[in-house]
Amino acid sequence: MTKKLAFSRPTETFGEQASLFKNYRSIGYDGLQLKYGQYASYIDEPERFLVEWDSSPGLASGLITAGILDEKNIEQLRRVYKFAEKVGTDLIIFCHLISRDQVGVEDIRKFADVFSELGKEAEQFGVKLSLHHHYNNPVMYREDFDVFFEKIKDQTVGLTVDTAHLVKSGITNIPEVIQSFGGVIDNFHLKDFAEGDWRVLGKGDIDFSPVFKAIDDIKYSGWISADEESGSGVIDGMKDCYSFIKQGLLVKTTD
């Protein structure tokens, strides 16, 4: 698998979603990583999703979802797996919505056991489960990553590295995280950060040069997604992020 570029951003209107879905490939991206609201209404009707939005390669390359992994949430996640199998998804990108101050080390270990089992289930549908760490989620501090991934069984769960959430969580040495977890990283969410807010790539305070170098050093092959949540326009944001990533990292995109 070569490096492939994706784009992800929330959309507030049908028009914004249509613009996102119809223009990502012409701008140069290989795929989209969809926010839950962009596919939720189709979750039990994957055929309708493909008919209404066409079946362009990569349209749903990643599906972002979230929850607390209670019984109801796990059943919802299984519905996402079934949808993913039908629409050509590679990654299920999961945000664990439990506050960090409510958990300890043993809790994180127990969560890893649950994730491992869910990761095995994902493999049965031809997809990979990837943990998307967030500020104020259980895997937040640098040591949390060690605790969690030491307990993951047989690499059943990958890691989505989010540059801005690392910095917001107090982890400024992003290259160290990439080097340390190169064996489990299966996705990158690249976004910038400054003064407590998300920024378009290149418009914040994060120095991405060592980030791109670390990605190259681990010989990474997989998805690299711009995660644009700054509020910029759909097309402008896609173009700006694409140019920034292409300039920062030599990427062989797929045809």
KAUR-V220223 format. One record per backbone hydrogen bond with DSSP energy under -0.5 kcal/mol. NH is the residue of the N-H (numbers start at 1). CO is the residue of the C=O. Records with the same first field share a line. If there is no record, write none. Layout:
# KAUR-V220223
NH: CO + CO
This chain:
# KAUR-V220223
4: 222
6: 224
7: 31
8: 226
17: 13
18: 14
19: 15
20: 16
21: 17
22: 18
23: 19
24: 20
27: 23
28: 24
29: 24
30: 5
31: 5
32: 58
33: 7
34: 32 + 62
38: 35
39: 36
40: 36
42: 39
43: 40
45: 42
48: 45
49: 45
50: 46
51: 47
52: 48
53: 49
54: 50
59: 56
61: 32 + 58
62: 32
63: 91
64: 34 + 62
65: 93
67: 95
74: 70
75: 71
76: 72
77: 73
78: 74
79: 75
80: 76
81: 77
82: 78
83: 79
84: 80
85: 81
86: 82 + 83
87: 83
88: 84
89: 84
90: 61
91: 61
92: 128
93: 63 + 91
94: 92 + 130
95: 65
96: 94
97: 67 + 95
98: 96
102: 99
103: 100
108: 104
109: 105
110: 106
111: 107
112: 108
113: 109
114: 110
115: 111
116: 112
117: 113
118: 114
119: 115
120: 116
121: 117
122: 118
123: 119
124: 120 + 121
125: 121 + 122
126: 123
127: 122
128: 90
129: 156
130: 92
131: 158
132: 94
133: 131 + 160
134: 139
137: 134
138: 96
140: 138
144: 141
145: 141 + 142
146: 142
147: 143
148: 144
149: 145
150: 146
151: 147 + 148
152: 148
156: 153
158: 129
159: 184
160: 131
161: 159 + 187
162: 160
163: 161 + 189
166: 162
167: 163
168: 164
169: 165
170: 167
171: 166
172: 170
174: 172
177: 173
178: 174
179: 175
180: 176
181: 177
182: 179
184: 181
185: 181
186: 159
187: 159
188: 223
189: 161
190: 188 + 225
191: 189
192: 199
194: 197
197: 194
199: 192
203: 200
205: 193
208: 206
212: 208
213: 209
214: 210
215: 211
216: 212
217: 213
218: 214
219: 216
220: 215
223: 186
224: 4
225: 188
226: 6
227: 190 + 225
228: 8 + 226
229: 227
237: 233
238: 234
239: 235
240: 236
241: 237
242: 238
243: 239
244: 240
245: 241
246: 242
247: 243
248: 244
249: 245
251: 249
253: 251
